[in-house]
């Protein structure tokens, strides 16, 4: 009986850890250079799977997307439902208003949402891009992303430890 009393707290803790790991937070590894310089190949992020059940998706959030071939994509939210997105001369315009992007260090090829045959981003869909605009599979090539394909928010770098902190 004493043994059981000593083991129950540890089993409870293990159960909580399993629930948190499976349903709330999971590590995800950056694969490739599409988010450089913000994220580097091999960085490990903490994916928050429940944030968007309580909060809205915001412009410039870093998210993990369930991509068609089963590999997750890590991208940045650029356009929200109801908006018109355009890049012209390396500048982002949303509904004809210039939006500053402080994390971009390279040119972005001119692009209009109408290139995807949309006049505005439909409800529950998002326009995403990688920060490394020359080397990114993103909405320019794969189209708009549905909300239910967003696995969660990935704004915390947990490894390497020298880069630990907010990725946004």
N, C-alpha and C positions, 0 to 999 in steps of 0.2 A: 504494500500500500504506500509506503514512504517513497519507494522508487517511482511509482506512478505520479505522486504529488510533485516530485522533482522533475519529471519528464514533461508533464503537461505544459508548463510555461514555454519550454523550448519548442514543442510541437506547435503551439499557438503562434510563436514568433515565425517559425518556418512557414506556416500557413499564410500569414500576413505577407511575408516576403514573396511567396509564390503568387499570390493574388496581385500584388503591386506590380511584379515583373511581367505577368501575363496580360493583365487588363489595363494597366495605367502607364507605366514607363518601360520602354525597351531600348537597348542600345542599337544604334544604326551606324554603319560605317560608310563614309564617303568613298565612292568608287569613281575615280576619274577626276578630270580637271575642270568640269563645267561650272563649278562654283568658286574657282579661284578668283581673287585673292582672299575672299572671305573665308572659304573652307578649302582645305588641302586634301589631296588624295590620302586616304588612310585615317583621317580624323574620325573620331568616334563621337557621335552626338547622342543626346538623350531625347528620345521621341516621346512626347507627351500625347497619349492617345485620347485623353478626355477633355483637353482644353477647349476644343471647339464645340463640345456639348454644352458649355456654360458661357463661352465668349464668341464673339464674331471673328471671322477671319479678317485680318487687316492687311492693307497694302504693305509690302516689303517683309511680311512674315516669311520665315523659311519653313517650308513644309516638305513632308515626304509623300510622294504620290505612288499609288499602286499602278505601275505601268503595265501595258498589254502583255509583254513577254515574261511577266513575273518578277522582273527586277525592279526594285524601288528606285525612283528618281528623287533627288533632293533639289528643289528649286525655290525661287523667290516669287511670292505673289506680287504681280505688277498691276493687274486690272481686276476690278471687282464687278459683280453683277450690276447691270444698268449703265455701265460706263463705255465710252469710246476711247480706245487706246491707239496712240500713234507715236512713232519715233521719227524725228526729222532732224537732220544735222546733229546727231548724237544726243538729242534731248528728248525726254519723255513728256508727252502731252496727254493728259486725261481730260476729256471733254473740252479740248482746246485750251487748257490751263497747263502751264509749264510746271512740272513736278521735279524737284531736285533729287538726284540719285548720288549720294556721297560715296557709295561703295564701288562705283564703276570707274575703271582706270583705262578703258580702251574704247574704241569706236563701236557704235552700234549701227548696223546697216538700217537705212530707212525702211519703215514698216508701217502699214495701216491695218487696223482691224478688218477693214473691208477686203483686204487680201485673203482673208479666211471666209469671205462672204457673210459677214455679220456687220450690222449697223451699230449694234451695241452688244455687250456681253449679256447673254440670257441669264435669267434667275438660276441660282445654284450652279453657276459655272464661273471659271476663273481663268485669267490669262497669266501664265507663269513663264519665267525666264531664268536661265543661269546667269551668274555674274560674269562669267567668262564668255562673252557674247559671241566670239568667233568659234567657240568649241562647245556648243550646248545644244542638246536635244531638248527643245522646249515648245511652247505653244506656237511659235512661228512655223514649226515643222510638223508637230503632232496634233495641233489644234487646241481648242479650249479644254480645260480640265473640269470634270464634274465634281461637285462637292463630295459625293460619296466615294470618290477615288482618292481623296486626301486622307491619308492614314493618321496624320496628326502634325503637331507643331514640333519643329526640331531646332530650337534656338539656343541650346546649351551644349557647348563643346565640353566633353568630359575627358578626352584624351587626344593628343598628348597633354600631359599635365601643365606644361609651360604655356599652353594656349587655353587652359581651363577658363570658362566664362561664357558670357553672352555672345552668340554668333552674330546677332543683328547689329 
